[in-house]
Amino acid sequence: MKISAITSYLERIAPLSYQESYDNSGLIVGNPNDTVQRVLIALDCTEAVVDEAIEKGCGLIITHHPIVFKGLKKFNGKNYVERVVLKAIKNDIALYAIHTNLDNVLGGVNSKIAEKLGLENTAILNPKSGLIKKLTVFVPRTHVESVRTALFEAGAGAIGDYDECSFNSIGYGTFRAGQDANPTLGEIGQQERVEETKIEVVFPSFKERSILVAMYSAHPYEEVAHDLITLENTLHQVGSGIIGNLPSGQTEAEFLGYLKEKLNLSVIRHTPYLDKEVVRVAICGGAGSFLLEHAKRSGANVFVTGDFKYHEFFDAEDSLVIADIGHFESEQYTQELLFDLLHEEFVDLPLLLTEVNTNPVKYYY
């Protein structure tokens, strides 16, 4: 199977435009037109994981964390990043990462944790804005239906649980074709007045190219009059963290025991109990301290995440219990998530979960 078929599918689920500015998701090593026989899935790409891919005949490694975050200026093998990239290239193994873009979508990393905990009525904890665009296009009456249908088929007009949404207003447009024009309507040098419909649709910004292609293909005019603007509306399906409710309330001690059991944890670092019932739980896989204030405002009783620093625990300020379960531990089921997503789409593609524990943090009991 071509690498591009696999990565295109993943990017429909978690578009690369949804990743954070510091991130480096996508195809890091390899040619998208190459074909692979097997795929290895891991949380991190280490030398041991590449060795495993070589041994098992996997031409593509899909990980959550990118092996390269910053530009590499030299390839001398002086650190593990350079050695991993060199080994992958030498053995014709492609490396693909799906990181914060998978964190930032419903059905992604945080949704998987919420599923493991049985949370209900889940929603994005901190939805993003600025990811929605609005297209306004002016169409002669004869082509309104075909242009509108083309826009819908390209992915425009979806709002929440509704699709084929548009606003249409009727008016007329004027134009005069120049000497070098090839007008669909009217004569060169004469002002024309044409009854037109203004079609307005919204769409996620990552679909812009396909929607504009559809518009130009369906529109009869040589020059298509249209406006394209970015909206500040919040896209509630995209953003950081997850908030949800337990099926029934638990004491704080009961919930931490439940958390430890459901996520197979060795240890949990947490702030003092507040003697409150735990019903509402906020989640952020990986390093989530940046979402603490959002967790407070959401009414969460516990915030489950990783990588809290010592002084950041004080910021709970008796509003909730912070439960730091560790970075790896909070994202360990991302491998299972990726396996399930890929298997559902590519039933005949051999998928392997790594047998390497890539967690660099160990615990002494």
Secondary structure, DSSP 8 states (H G I E B T S, - for coil): -BHHHHHHHHHHHS-GGGS-TT---EEEES-TT-B-S-EEEESS--HHHHHHHHHHT-SEEEESS-S-SS-----S--SHHHHHHHHHHHTT-EEEE--HHHHTBTTSHHHHHHHHTT-EEEEEEEEEES-EEEEEEEEEGGGHHHHHHHHHHTT-S-BTTB-S--EEEEEEEEEEB-TT---SSS-BTSEEEEEEEEEEEEEEGGGHHHHHHHHHHH---SS--EEEEEE--EEEEEEEEEEEEEEEEE-HHHHHHHHHHHTT-S--EE----S--EEEEEEEEEE-GGGHHHHHHTT-SEEEEE---HHHHGGGTTSSEEEE--HHHHHTTHHHHHHHHHHHH-TTS-EEE------------
